[in-house]
């Protein structure tokens, strides 16, 4: 594990002064009236840097990243992305980050995902691993872990929620008491002892730490869900095998096993049993960013279809001049543009409201996920037989498109979230 950084020790309370709580930096000109045609300068700069990174570094390696063995991971690509700030885009500037919030993260991830969604997800999953720290307002934990992402070498994080028998039950409060076989935590002096297994955890293979959600012993289901920051070099942590996935193959997903892992009590975020609100808040943050990835998938597929229709001749005319093709391209374009506006609005709303709202990110992700599948499917149809070949990359976009429909909220979970918002006033009466 030589690629992993040395993690900071856990100082006593007397080792450092307690500072004012830190929160995610928001650019001064970021407001609910944001004009999405003129992004804040810092966000625009990261977007441009991400586009160059995607086109110059990632694009030449796309097929190699997709067709490599499941266990392969390209650290050189991560280093280049780290250099422009993709591992620390949401980290406050006081801790060496860019402080751009979800607007910066989502716009950058769209650029990378338009070329390789798997690469985008590595950076997105790192942000999700940071999310509980960003939400915590705990200066001690933030000062201990967030500066890790501003060093010379890339550091990854992961977020450990999903389990074999508990996925959606850990993000739907009404389902929490019915969750089965949830990872447990118990207090033992000044430590918590964590036992259980997490599955399908992006970045778990190489992450320096995980944001882990475990249920307090004695609480039904997941009703005692509690959040912890867990360094993954602690005794008892076992990194499981890498999953051989249909898409998003540039990022590695694997299991994490916790065998009586002792975590300092000071690494708990919030309090015992307060993990569900944290989990919901981080999901709302992440859904805005994931909608950016889905939009990138759709855009990448559209760009390939546009290029093909602009050079392919059928019936003596360029394919794009055929009415049916033009209608298809127009519909694809509308879906990409609409998805972008929805995720920009959602990201801006998340950045300017505490706690992060549920409705806008859920709507953005629901629409963008569907747009990714629809546009990638239409692109494959337009390109035809060549699109079915791996060498053209269109079939990869369709495989990748289905990934975002699973993580950070399936369409069914998003539908429940949106519907609850529609009836919120009725339920409050």
Buried (B, 14 or more C-beta within 10 A) or exposed (E): EEBBBEBEEBEEEEEEEEEEEBBBBBBEEBEEEBEEEEBBEBBEBBBBBBBEBBBEBBBEBBBEBBEBEBEEBBEEBBBBBBBBBBBBBBBBBBBBBBBBBBBBBBBBBBBBBBBBBBBBBBBBBBBBBBBBBBBBBBBBBBBBBBBBBBEEEBBBBBBBBBBEEBBBBBBBBEBBEEBEEBBBBBEEEEBBBBBBBBBBBBBBBBBBBBBBBBBBEEBEBBBBBBBBBBBBEBEBBEBBEBBEBEBBBBBBBBBBBBEEBBBBBBBBBBEBBBBBBBBBBBBBBBBBBBBBBBBBBBBBBBBBBBEBBEEBEEEEEBBBBBEEBEEBBEEBBEBBBBBBBBBBBBBBBBBBEEEBBBBBBBBBBBBBBBBBBBBBBBBBEBBEEEBEEEEBBBBBBBBBBBBBBBBBBBEEBBEBBBEBBEEEEEEEE
